[in-house]
Amino acid sequence: MQFERALDDFVSHLVGERGYSPHTVRAYRSDLTALASFAAERQVVDTQWLTLELYRDWLWAASQAGLSKASLARRSATAKSFSAWLSRSNEQAGDAASRLRAPKPDRSLPRVLSRDSIDAVLDSLAARTRDGEPLALRDLAIVELLYASALRVSELVGIDTGALDLDRRTVRVMGKGSKERVVPFGGPAHLALVDYLQRGRPALAARATGGPATAAVYLGARGARLGTRSVYGVVSKLLLDVPGSGPDGPHALRHTAATHLLDGGADLRAVQEMLGHASLGTTQIYTHVTTERLRETYRQAHPRA
């Protein structure tokens, strides 16, 4: 099968049969486009001629170009998934990438804000809402819900008004693999959401021009559904001057929420369910975070540390 057609068919498989998110599908397409270009340079334009050696050469060339271990691991996973699909579809005799290996990505601890820091961020946002400015009301409702419910940014922007249960203080979200879950949120997030829905969202919705009104909870400045990039911009700007190293996007709030839950005595499996993790091992990284925080406190406070 010609590479271009195979790529399109594989992407259709990811969307239609696997239910992958647009973000994940874009990552697969990007990796496979790079593989197709690498293969074409070696006069390989049909997928039946893909070999384990070519896959290995592709990863080696990427490593020499300076790609991180995490990116190499992702490319390896993409290639293995693509090769397995080709084999199942009878477009290739055997699974050429079944023995492909890539360096394991370095597993660094996620960034976690202190309770004082997150309180300061939320207090500063609340101060901006006093004059009822719609975007300020929205931004407070964004950060409060991200921290309260430890949502992924893709889950947050996908929320429609019908998914909110303000009486029970829960929100229904669609997670990875099209898995739906119901997540609770607390009093401060409830207040911020109610204020935004009553005063902020109607003002933003009124700015929409043409087309049907969106059911999205979070709207942009022009009244359309807010995108993930916009949320990254809002949160990154807020965390820019907050002490601590590591990423400053919305995922830092997810990490912070999970760690604070465990610090407060929450059960690990309950946190796993709240985060929507398929594996408990993924959630366990937050136990390492709390342990590291304890060690740092010990080093600073104990006279014989």
C-alpha positions as CSV (number, residue, x, y, z in Angstrom):
1,M,0.0,0.0,0.0
2,Q,1.3,3.5,-0.8
3,F,2.4,5.3,2.3
4,E,0.1,8.2,1.9
5,R,-3.0,6.1,1.6
6,A,-1.8,3.8,4.5
7,L,-1.4,6.9,6.7
8,D,-4.9,8.2,5.9
9,D,-6.4,4.7,6.5
10,F,-4.5,4.3,9.8
11,V,-5.7,7.7,11.0
12,S,-9.3,6.8,10.2
13,H,-8.8,3.7,12.2
14,L,-7.5,5.7,15.2
15,V,-10.5,8.0,15.0
16,G,-13.3,5.6,14.1
17,E,-12.3,2.4,15.9
18,R,-9.9,3.5,18.7
19,G,-11.7,6.8,19.6
20,Y,-8.5,8.7,20.0
21,S,-8.6,12.4,20.7
22,P,-7.8,15.0,17.9
23,H,-4.6,15.9,19.8
24,T,-3.4,12.2,19.9
25,V,-4.3,11.7,16.3
26,R,-2.3,14.8,15.3
27,A,0.7,13.4,17.2
28,Y,0.4,10.0,15.3
29,R,0.1,11.7,12.0
30,S,3.1,14.0,12.6
31,D,5.3,11.0,13.6
32,L,4.2,8.9,10.6
33,T,4.6,11.8,8.2
34,A,8.2,12.1,9.4
35,L,8.6,8.3,8.9
36,A,7.2,8.5,5.4
37,S,9.7,11.3,4.5
38,F,12.6,9.3,6.0
39,A,11.5,6.2,4.1
40,A,11.1,8.1,0.8
41,E,14.6,9.3,1.0
42,R,15.6,5.6,0.9
43,Q,13.3,4.9,-2.0
44,V,10.7,3.1,0.2
45,V,7.3,4.4,-0.8
46,D,5.2,1.3,-0.2
47,T,4.5,0.0,3.3
48,Q,5.2,-3.6,2.4
49,W,8.9,-2.7,2.2
50,L,9.1,-1.3,5.7
51,T,11.6,-3.3,7.8
52,L,12.8,-3.4,11.3
53,E,16.2,-2.0,10.1
54,L,14.5,1.0,8.6
55,Y,12.5,1.7,11.7
56,R,15.7,1.5,13.8
57,D,17.5,3.8,11.4
58,W,14.7,6.3,11.6
59,L,14.9,6.4,15.4
60,W,18.7,6.6,15.4
61,A,18.6,9.5,13.0
62,A,16.1,11.3,15.2
63,S,18.3,10.7,18.3
64,Q,21.2,12.2,16.4
65,A,19.1,15.2,15.5
66,G,18.6,15.8,19.3
67,L,15.1,14.5,19.9
68,S,14.5,13.8,23.6
69,K,14.0,10.3,25.0
70,A,10.3,11.1,25.5
71,S,9.9,12.0,21.8
72,L,11.9,8.9,20.7
73,A,9.7,6.7,23.0
74,R,6.6,8.2,21.4
75,R,7.9,7.7,17.9
76,S,8.7,4.1,18.7
77,A,5.2,3.5,20.1
78,T,3.7,5.1,17.0
79,A,5.7,2.9,14.7
80,K,4.8,-0.2,16.6
81,S,1.1,0.6,16.5
82,F,1.2,1.4,12.8
83,S,3.2,-1.8,12.0
84,A,0.8,-3.9,14.0
85,W,-2.2,-2.4,12.1
86,L,-0.5,-3.0,8.8
87,S,0.0,-6.7,9.7
88,R,-3.6,-7.1,10.9
89,S,-4.9,-5.4,7.7
90,N,-2.8,-7.9,5.6
91,E,-0.9,-4.9,4.1
92,Q,2.4,-6.3,5.3
93,A,3.6,-9.9,5.8
94,G,4.4,-9.9,9.5
95,D,4.9,-7.1,12.0
96,A,8.2,-5.5,11.1
97,A,8.3,-3.2,14.2
98,S,7.3,-5.8,16.8
99,R,10.9,-5.9,18.2
100,L,11.5,-2.2,17.9
101,R,12.9,-0.6,21.1
102,A,13.5,3.0,22.1
103,P,15.1,4.5,25.2
104,K,12.8,4.8,28.1
105,P,11.9,8.5,28.7
106,D,13.3,10.1,31.8
107,R,10.6,10.3,34.4
108,S,10.8,13.6,36.2
109,L,8.6,14.6,39.0
110,P,5.7,16.9,38.0
111,R,5.6,20.5,39.1
112,V,3.5,21.0,42.2
113,L,2.5,24.4,43.7
114,S,2.4,24.9,47.4
115,R,-0.9,25.6,49.1
116,D,0.1,29.1,49.7
117,S,1.0,29.6,46.1
118,I,-2.2,28.2,44.7
119,D,-4.2,30.3,47.3
120,A,-2.3,33.4,46.1
121,V,-3.1,32.7,42.4
122,L,-6.8,32.2,43.2
123,D,-6.9,35.3,45.4
124,S,-5.4,37.4,42.6
125,L,-7.9,36.1,40.1
126,A,-10.8,36.7,42.5
127,A,-9.7,40.3,42.9
128,R,-9.9,40.8,39.1
129,T,-13.6,39.7,39.1
130,R,-14.9,42.5,41.3
131,D,-15.9,44.7,38.5
132,G,-17.7,41.8,36.7
133,E,-15.3,41.7,33.7
134,P,-16.5,38.5,31.7
135,L,-13.0,37.2,30.9
136,A,-11.9,37.6,34.5
137,L,-14.9,35.7,35.7
138,R,-14.2,33.0,33.2
139,D,-10.5,32.7,34.1
140,L,-11.3,32.3,37.8
141,A,-13.9,29.6,36.9
142,I,-11.2,27.9,34.8
143,V,-8.5,27.8,37.4
144,E,-10.9,26.9,40.3
145,L,-12.3,23.9,38.4
146,L,-8.9,22.7,37.1
147,Y,-7.6,22.7,40.7
148,A,-10.8,21.4,42.3
149,S,-11.3,18.5,39.9
150,A,-7.7,17.8,38.6
151,L,-9.0,17.9,35.0
152,R,-7.0,17.6,31.8
153,V,-7.2,20.8,29.8
154,S,-8.8,18.9,26.9
155,E,-11.5,17.7,29.3
156,L,-12.1,21.2,30.6
157,V,-12.7,22.8,27.2
158,G,-14.9,20.0,26.2
159,I,-17.5,20.6,29.0
160,D,-21.0,21.6,27.9
161,T,-23.5,23.2,30.1
162,G,-25.5,20.0,30.4
163,A,-22.5,18.2,31.9
164,L,-22.5,20.4,35.0
165,D,-24.6,19.4,38.0
166,L,-24.4,22.5,40.2
167,D,-26.6,21.0,42.9
168,R,-24.4,17.9,43.4
169,R,-21.2,19.8,42.5
170,T,-20.1,17.3,39.9
171,V,-19.1,17.6,36.3
172,R,-19.2,14.9,33.6
173,V,-16.2,14.8,31.3
174,M,-14.9,12.8,28.4
175,G,-11.4,11.5,29.1
176,K,-8.8,9.6,27.1
177,G,-10.0,6.8,25.0
178,S,-13.5,8.3,25.1
179,K,-14.0,7.2,28.7
180,E,-16.6,9.2,30.5
181,R,-16.4,9.9,34.2
182,V,-18.1,12.1,36.8
183,V,-15.8,14.3,38.9
184,P,-16.7,16.3,42.0
185,F,-15.7,19.9,42.8
186,G,-15.8,22.0,46.0
187,G,-17.5,25.1,47.2
188,P,-15.1,27.7,45.9
189,A,-15.2,26.2,42.4
190,H,-19.0,26.1,42.6
191,L,-19.2,29.8,43.5
192,A,-16.8,30.7,40.7
193,L,-18.8,28.7,38.2
194,V,-22.2,30.1,39.2
195,D,-20.9,33.7,39.0
196,Y,-19.3,33.1,35.6
197,L,-22.5,31.3,34.3
198,Q,-24.7,34.1,35.5
199,R,-22.6,37.2,34.6
200,G,-19.6,36.2,32.5
201,R,-20.8,33.6,30.0
202,P,-23.9,35.4,28.8
203,A,-21.8,38.5,28.0
204,L,-19.3,36.4,26.0
205,A,-22.0,34.5,24.2
206,A,-23.5,37.8,23.1
207,R,-20.3,38.5,21.2
208,A,-20.7,35.5,18.9
209,T,-21.3,36.4,15.3
210,G,-23.1,34.0,13.0
211,G,-23.5,30.2,13.3
212,P,-25.4,28.3,16.0
213,A,-24.8,29.1,19.6
214,T,-22.4,26.8,21.3
215,A,-23.3,24.7,24.4
216,A,-19.7,25.0,25.7
217,V,-19.3,26.2,29.3
218,Y,-16.1,28.1,28.6
219,L,-16.2,30.6,25.8
220,G,-13.5,32.7,24.2
221,A,-13.5,36.5,23.7
222,R,-15.6,36.1,20.5
223,G,-18.2,33.8,22.0
224,A,-17.0,30.5,20.6
225,R,-15.8,27.5,22.5
226,L,-12.5,28.1,24.2
227,G,-9.5,26.2,22.9
228,T,-6.8,24.4,24.8
229,R,-4.2,26.8,23.6
230,S,-6.1,29.7,25.1
231,V,-6.3,27.9,28.5
232,Y,-2.5,27.3,28.3
233,G,-2.0,31.0,27.8
234,V,-4.2,31.9,30.7
235,V,-2.6,29.5,33.2
236,S,1.0,30.0,32.0
237,K,0.7,33.7,32.5
238,L,-0.6,33.2,36.1
239,L,2.1,30.8,37.1
240,L,5.0,32.7,35.5
241,D,6.1,34.3,38.7
242,V,5.1,31.5,41.1
243,P,8.1,29.8,42.8
244,G,9.0,26.4,41.5
245,S,10.5,24.8,38.4
246,G,8.9,22.7,35.7
247,P,6.0,23.3,33.2
248,D,3.7,26.2,34.0
249,G,0.7,25.1,32.0
250,P,-2.7,23.7,33.1
251,H,-1.2,20.3,33.9
252,A,0.7,21.8,36.8
253,L,-2.8,22.4,38.4
254,R,-3.7,18.8,37.8
255,H,-0.5,17.7,39.4
256,T,-1.0,20.0,42.3
257,A,-4.6,18.9,42.9
258,A,-3.6,15.2,42.9
259,T,-0.7,15.8,45.3
260,H,-2.7,17.9,47.7
261,L,-5.4,15.2,47.7
262,L,-2.8,12.5,48.7
263,D,-1.2,14.9,51.2
264,G,-4.7,15.3,52.8
265,G,-5.1,11.5,53.2
266,A,-7.1,10.6,50.0
267,D,-7.0,7.0,49.0
268,L,-4.7,6.3,46.0
269,R,-7.4,4.4,44.0
270,A,-9.9,7.2,44.6
271,V,-7.4,9.7,43.2
272,Q,-6.8,7.3,40.2
273,E,-10.6,7.3,39.5
274,M,-10.8,11.1,39.8
275,L,-7.9,11.6,37.4
276,G,-9.2,9.1,35.0
277,H,-5.9,7.0,34.9
278,A,-6.2,3.6,33.4
279,S,-3.3,2.3,35.4
280,L,-2.7,2.8,39.1
281,G,1.0,3.0,38.3
282,T,0.4,6.3,36.6
283,T,-1.2,7.7,39.7
284,Q,1.6,6.4,41.9
285,I,4.0,9.1,40.7
286,Y,2.2,11.5,43.0
287,T,3.2,9.3,46.0
288,H,6.8,10.0,44.9
289,V,6.0,13.7,44.9
290,T,4.6,13.7,48.4
291,T,7.6,11.6,49.6
292,E,10.0,14.0,48.0
293,R,8.2,17.0,49.6
294,L,8.5,15.2,53.0
295,R,12.3,14.6,52.4
296,E,12.8,18.3,51.5
297,T,10.9,19.4,54.6
298,Y,13.0,17.0,56.7
299,R,16.3,18.3,55.2
300,Q,15.3,21.8,55.9
301,A,13.9,21.3,59.4
302,H,15.7,18.4,61.1
303,P,19.0,19.4,62.9
304,R,20.6,16.1,61.9
305,A,19.3,15.8,58.4
